[in-house]
Amino acid sequence: MILEMAILNVKKGLKNVFEQDFIVASKYISSINGYNGHTLRKCLEQENKYILLVDWKNLKSHQIGFRKSDAYLKWKELLPNYYAPFPTVEHYETIFQNEKKNSKKV
């Protein structure tokens, strides 16, 4: 699995509208083969800063499956005008992962 990561700096005064449009745009990215889920997180220290994390089956699912699709064109109609500067997108593969397991007491 590949993690796409982008830091989104939203122009001042647009964060509420951006968040609404992001929800609408989410249906486009989630329609792509190889898409496994995504999260948008808001920075606590900087009001207009967000991080977008998207899980893809592989790099090709994002770079070709999404970026060359009609869904991407619709995504681009909604979101890019909110950003200043335009975000850099990077991809990461997992080297190590540790998860806390919930234990139930009986």
C-alpha positions in Angstrom: 0.0 0.0 0.0 1.1 3.5 -0.8 0.4 6.7 1.2 -0.1 9.9 -0.7 0.6 13.0 1.5 0.0 16.6 0.7 0.1 19.7 2.9 -2.7 22.0 1.9 -2.4 25.7 2.7 -5.8 27.2 2.2 -6.2 30.9 1.4 -7.4 33.0 4.3 -11.1 33.3 4.6 -11.9 30.2 2.5 -11.5 27.4 5.0 -15.2 26.8 5.6 -16.1 26.7 1.9 -13.0 24.6 1.3 -14.1 22.0 3.9 -17.6 21.8 2.3 -16.2 21.5 -1.2 -13.7 18.9 -0.1 -16.5 16.6 1.1 -18.1 17.0 -2.4 -14.8 16.3 -4.1 -14.2 13.2 -2.0 -16.7 11.2 -4.0 -14.5 11.6 -7.1 -11.3 10.4 -5.6 -13.1 7.5 -3.8 -14.5 6.2 -7.1 -11.0 5.2 -8.4 -9.8 1.6 -8.6 -7.0 1.1 -6.2 -8.3 3.8 -3.8 -8.4 2.5 -0.2 -9.4 5.6 1.8 -8.4 9.1 2.7 -8.3 11.5 5.6 -8.2 15.3 5.8 -6.8 16.7 9.0 -6.7 20.3 10.1 -3.6 21.7 11.8 -4.2 22.9 15.3 -1.3 25.5 15.2 -2.0 27.1 11.9 -5.6 27.9 11.1 -5.6 27.4 7.3 -3.3 24.4 7.1 -4.5 20.9 6.4 -2.9 17.5 5.6 -4.4 15.2 3.1 -3.5 11.5 3.5 -4.7 9.0 0.8 -4.2 5.3 0.9 -3.7 3.7 -2.6 -3.2 0.1 -3.6 -0.1 1.2 -5.5 1.5 4.3 -7.1 0.0 3.6 -10.5 -3.5 3.8 -8.9 -2.9 7.5 -8.1 -0.6 8.7 -10.8 -2.5 7.0 -13.7 -5.8 5.7 -12.4 -6.8 9.0 -10.7 -4.7 11.7 -12.4 -5.7 10.6 -15.9 -9.4 10.2 -15.1 -12.5 12.3 -15.5 -12.9 12.1 -11.8 -9.6 14.0 -11.4 -10.9 16.8 -13.7 -13.9 17.2 -11.5 -11.7 17.2 -8.4 -9.6 19.9 -10.0 -12.7 22.0 -10.8 -13.5 22.1 -7.0 -10.3 22.4 -5.1 -7.1 23.9 -6.5 -8.2 27.5 -6.3 -8.2 27.3 -2.5 -4.5 26.6 -2.2 -1.6 29.1 -1.9 1.0 27.8 -2.7 -0.1 24.8 -4.7 0.6 21.7 -2.6 3.5 19.3 -3.2 2.3 15.7 -3.3 4.6 13.0 -2.1 4.2 9.2 -1.8 5.4 6.9 1.0 5.6 3.2 1.5 5.5 1.6 5.0 8.7 0.4 6.4 7.5 -0.2 9.9 4.1 0.0 11.6 3.0 -0.6 15.2 -0.6 -0.4 16.3 -2.0 -0.5 19.8 -4.3 -3.5 20.2 -7.4 -3.1 22.3 -7.6 -5.7 25.0 -10.9 -6.7 26.6 -11.1 -7.7 30.2 -13.6 -10.3 31.1 
